[in-house]
Amino acid sequence: MSKPRELVCDMDAKRWAKEFCEITGFEDEELMLTWFANSIMCGWDNAHWKADKLALALEVCAKSTPATDPTGRHFDVATKALRDFRGEK
């Protein structure tokens, strides 16, 4: 069994499945491997989607001028993307 917090930043689904089964007594390690692999990749994809969205919004905002964005909408979109990235409301 791993030391506490050793798995916190570990993206190895096989290791997570093994630890889970050892701790809970669940016997189907292959099933848990698929579950953890899916969960880890879902988190990875979500984080990268948010980062890409933020980068695009900031790029558009950086290129904005009062002439191209008289309402300040680009700034509002970039601000919202930053809040989403941070998990803020």
C-alpha positions in Angstrom: 0.0 0.0 0.0 1.3 3.5 -0.8 2.1 6.1 1.7 -0.7 8.7 2.3 -0.9 11.4 -0.4 1.6 9.4 -2.6 -1.1 9.1 -5.3 -2.3 12.7 -5.2 -0.6 13.8 -8.5 -0.1 10.3 -9.9 -1.9 9.7 -13.3 -1.2 6.0 -13.4 -4.7 4.4 -13.5 -3.2 1.0 -12.9 -1.7 2.1 -9.6 -4.9 3.8 -8.5 -6.9 0.7 -9.3 -4.5 -1.5 -7.4 -4.6 0.8 -4.3 -8.4 1.0 -4.5 -8.8 -2.7 -4.6 -6.3 -3.2 -1.7 -8.1 -0.6 0.5 -11.7 -1.6 -0.3 -11.3 -5.4 -0.9 -12.9 -5.0 -4.3 -11.7 -7.8 -6.5 -12.1 -6.7 -10.1 -9.0 -4.6 -10.6 -9.5 -4.6 -14.4 -12.9 -2.9 -14.0 -11.4 -0.3 -11.7 -8.5 0.2 -14.1 -11.0 1.3 -16.8 -12.9 3.5 -14.3 -9.7 5.3 -13.1 -8.3 5.6 -16.6 -11.5 7.2 -17.8 -11.7 9.5 -14.7 -8.1 10.6 -15.0 -8.4 11.4 -18.7 -11.7 13.2 -18.2 -10.0 15.5 -15.6 -7.0 15.9 -18.0 -9.2 16.8 -20.9 -11.3 19.2 -18.9 -8.3 21.0 -17.5 -6.8 21.4 -21.0 -10.1 22.5 -22.5 -10.3 25.3 -19.8 -6.7 26.3 -20.5 -7.3 26.4 -24.2 -10.5 28.5 -23.8 -8.6 30.9 -21.5 -5.7 31.2 -23.9 -8.0 32.0 -26.8 -10.0 34.5 -24.8 -6.9 36.3 -23.6 -5.4 36.3 -27.1 -8.6 38.0 -28.5 -8.7 40.4 -25.6 -5.0 41.3 -26.1 -5.7 42.2 -29.7 -8.7 44.3 -28.9 -8.8 48.0 -29.1 -11.6 50.5 -28.5 -12.1 50.5 -32.2 -12.5 46.7 -32.6 -14.3 46.2 -29.3 -16.2 49.4 -28.3 -18.4 47.6 -25.8 -15.6 45.9 -23.9 -17.2 42.5 -24.7 -13.8 40.8 -25.4 -12.6 41.8 -21.9 -15.8 40.4 -20.4 -15.3 37.1 -22.2 -11.7 36.9 -21.1 -12.6 37.7 -17.5 -15.3 34.9 -17.6 -12.8 32.4 -19.0 -10.3 33.3 -16.3 -13.0 32.8 -13.6 -14.0 29.5 -15.2 -10.4 28.4 -15.3 -10.0 29.2 -11.6 -13.3 27.5 -10.7 -14.8 30.8 -9.5 -18.4 31.9 -10.1 
